[in-house]
Every structure is written in structure tokens, then in C-alpha cells.
């Protein structure tokens, strides 16, 4: 396992933990025992970590091989015409 893949695994775990903690705090708040600031902080942490993970995920795959570049789409443009060596046709 590469260092980048281990980092992805840890960030995914932290994201799930933050989301679960926010959900638990939401149910506690609905029951009258939760704290709104803790709910907002853990929800913001889950969203921030999720956005970071979404940006980080496509950099490499878990198989250890880099993603191949996307194939070009559409027709290849025609090459530019060669300049005329004699601009004055006398």
C-alpha cells in the first residue's frame, strides 16, 4: 500500500466518523440533550473532508497504477498551410 492510498483510507475513515458523529449529535439535539455547535462543527468537518477526498481520489488508483490519460475526442485539426516562399508572383 502506498502512502497516498493510506492517506486516502485515513481521510475516508475520518469523513465517515465525522458524518456519524454529526448524525448522532442531531438525534441527541432532537431529544433535547445535544449541542448545536458540536453538530455544526462535525457536519462542517465531514463536508470539508469529503470535498478533499473527492479531489484527492482520482490522482491514483488503489491498484498502484496511474490513471491513463483520457483519449482525445473529435477530429484532428488539419495542419496549417506552408508559407509561400515567394510572396511577389512576377
N, C-alpha and C positions, 0 to 999 in steps of 0.2 A: 504494500500500500504506500503510495507516495504521500509526501507531506501535504500536498494540495488536496488530495482525497480525504485525508484525515481531518483537515480543516473543514472541508465540506460536511463531513459527518458530524463534527462537533457543532457547527453552526446550525445544521438541521435539527440536532437534538435540543439546542438552546431555543430554537424557534418553537418547536413543539412544547417544550416545557413552559415557555412564556405564555403561549396561547392557552395551555391547560390551566395555568395559574390565573390568567385573566378570566377564564370561564368559571373557575372555582370561586373567584372573588365576586363575580357577577351574581352567582347563586347565593353567596353569603350576603351580598348587599340587598338582594331581593328579600332575604329572610330577616333583614334588619340588623345584621351583625358585621357587614363588610365595610370596607373603606373605599370611597370613590377614587381617591388619589392613587391607591395601590392598583386598582382596576385600570385606571388610565395609563399608569406607568408601565404595567406589564403588557397592556394592549399595544402601546406605542413601541415597546421593545420587540414584541412579536412581529409587528408590521415592519419595523426597521431591519430586523434580522432576516425576515422573509424577502424583503426587497434586495438586500445584499446577497442573499443566497441565489436569488433569481438571476442577478447579474454575474455571479461567480460560476454558476453551474455549467454553462456551455464552454468554458475555457478548455477543459479537457474531459475525457470520459473516464469512467471507473476502470475500463479495460487497460488503461495506461497509454493508449494511442491518441495522438492529437486528432481532432476532427478534420476531415478533408475539406478543402475549400469548396464553396458552392459552385456548381457549374455555371458558366456564362449562359445567359438566355438571349434569344433573339439572333438575328443575322449579324455576321461580322461586317463592319463598315468597309467600304471599298477604299483602297489606298489613294492618297492624293495624287493628282497627275504631276508628272515631272515638269519642272520649269523649262521653258523654251530657251535653248542656248543662244539663239539669235533673235532678239526682240524686234529688230528692224528688218522686215522682209523685202529687200531691194533686189 
